[in-house]
Amino acid sequence: MRKISALPGLIFVVIVSIGSAFAYFEYTNSAYGESLSIAVGAFVIAVVASYSIKIADQWDRTVVLRLGRFRSLEGPGLFFIIPIIETVPYWIDTRVITSSFKAEKTLTKDTVPVDVDAVLFWKVVDPKRAALDVADYGSAISWASQTALRDVIGKTMLSDMLEGREKISSDLQKIIDIRTEPWGINVISVEVKDVLIPAALQDAMSMQAQAERERQARVILGDSEKQVAEKFAEAAKTYVNDPVALHLRAMNMLYEGLKQNSTIVIVPSSAVETMQLGGLAGLTALTMAAGQERATQGKEGPQPGPWSEPGPAKAVVGQ
């Protein structure tokens, strides 16, 4: 809202005060008619002077009409008009103005109802056209923004709208700027604040995203198993050509299994024959090695009680 300047009121008071002083002086000299004329004349001059003086702020531009026709564009600062003959119907603010607008329940290109909120930054660059070529430029730019937003939504897919807000904002700016340029208004930028979709659709999209993540996890797991299988195949080729390496690997795996307490290892008879563990000497040597390993670990930590831990490890040879 434009603030009313105190200067016209001050001039009115000064002129009336001076006229009243002269009227009182004439009244003391018994000139009653002249004193009344001076008082009335001072009042009329004060009204005309206060009405003629106008002050526009730095950001204001005023349109002056003389007998209904455009006379000039005034401001900023002090200017004068002729009372009754000239009028000031518009005070135009040339600063950047923000306007919020929205489109509710508007269908996208893939027929999804959405609510979109946006903010428009604009300014008046030609106050004359903004005052004379459109009745209410503020309301006009608001309606132009809403219709442009609905047009853009109707031509855009929901996925593109959620991911490419910058593109939508750029398209809106171009469309609105073309529509408002004849009114002397320049659109600086348009920012899409929020895109709201129905709650049911949000749940469906969340489930879809979760399923997509699970699918990717399964694909990654399958690729990992494939790579592991390929490495095992390469290792198998090495063991086929080198039986000693296969024997050492089997001995190491069995030894690692027997190191843990209360461990029962079931070894196929074919593996026993391959590793030459079928004889009593081989089995005894392996069991003694595991016992020595546990004894070494027991010295480093607390010894288990007679009833706290199960008995020693056992090796069961299957036939």
Buried (B, 14 or more C-beta within 10 A) or exposed (E): EEEEBEEBEEBBEEBBEBBBEBBEEBBEEEBEEBBEEBBEBBBEBBBBBBBBBBBBBEEBBBBBBEEEEEBEBBBBEEBEBBEEEBBBEBBBBBEEBEEEBBBEEBEBEEEBBBBBBBBBBBBBEBBBBBBBEBEEBBEBBBEBBBBBBBBBBEEBEBEBBEEBBEBBBEBBBEBBBEBBBEBBBBBEEBBBEEBEBEEEEEEEBEEEEEEEEEEEEEEEEEEEEEEEEEEEEEEEEEBEEEEEEBBEBBBEBBEEBBEEBEBEBEBEEEBBEBBEBEEEEBBEEBBEEBEEBBEEEEEEEEEEEEEEEEEEBEBEBEE
